[in-house]
Amino acid sequence: MQANELDNYKIELGECIHKMRKTQGHKVRPFAMLADIEHHQLINIEKGRVDLRVSTLIKICNALDILPKQLLAAAFDNGSVFPDPEVDK
């Protein structure tokens, strides 16, 4: 996997988090507090500037009241970045 492909995934995930946060009416600082992360960290995640740790992803999902798999599916076209196990049969 190329570095720019990884960057694209980070950007897509960050944009999805941003969109979900805004849709739920959360502003940056209150949402960051709700997710128990620093507001600058949230901004960097939403802009796709950082690699997201699983623990941080879970905190963000908890604050959005969704499951991590729901966020990943929404960010990556219903999980299409993952191989379909049925295709390989």
N, C-alpha and C positions, 0 to 999 in steps of 0.2 A: 504494500500500500504506500503510495506516494505521500510526502509530507503535506502537499497542498490538498490532497484528498482528505487527510485527517483534519486539516484546518477547515475545510468545507463542512465536515460533520460537526465540528465544534461551533461553527457559525450557525448552522441550521438548528442545533439544539438550543443555543443561546437565544436565537430569535423566537423559538417556540416558547421557551420559558418567559421571555419578555411579553409575548402576546398573551399567554395565559394569565400572567400577573396583571397586565393591564385590563384584560377582559373581566377579571374578578374585582377590579377597582382598587388594587393595591398600589400605593406609591412606593418608591424604592426603599427609603429608610424604614418605614413601618414594616414592610414585607421582610426586609433583611433581619429585623429584630424578631419577627415571627418565626423565621427560618433559622434563627440563631447563627447567622453569619454576618460578616462585616458588609456594610453597604457598598464599599468600593469593590469587594469581592463579587457581589451580585452584579454590579455594573460590568466588571470584566468578564464574568461568565456570560451575561446576556450579549456581549459584543463578540464572543468567541475567542477571547484573548488568552484564555487559560485552559489547561486540562482539568476536567472536573473529576474530583474524587467521588467514589461511590457514596461515602458518608455524606458528602455535601449534596449530592443528587437526591439522596433520601430525605435530607432536611428540607430541601426545596419542594419535593413532592409532598411531604407532610404538610408544609405550609400552604400548598395549593390544594390540599385534600384530594390527591390523586395517587395512584400507584406508579412506581417508576416505569413499569412496562407501558402504562398509558401515556406517559410523557414521551417515552422513546418511540412508541408507535405513532404518536401525533407528529413528532419531529421528523421521523424518517418514513413518511408515507405508509403508515400502518405496518411498520417493521420490515419493509421491503429490502433494507440493507442487509438483513439476515437471510441466509439461505433457507429456502423452503424445503423441509425434510421430505415432503411428498414428491418433489421434483426428482430427487436422487433415487427413487425406488424403481 
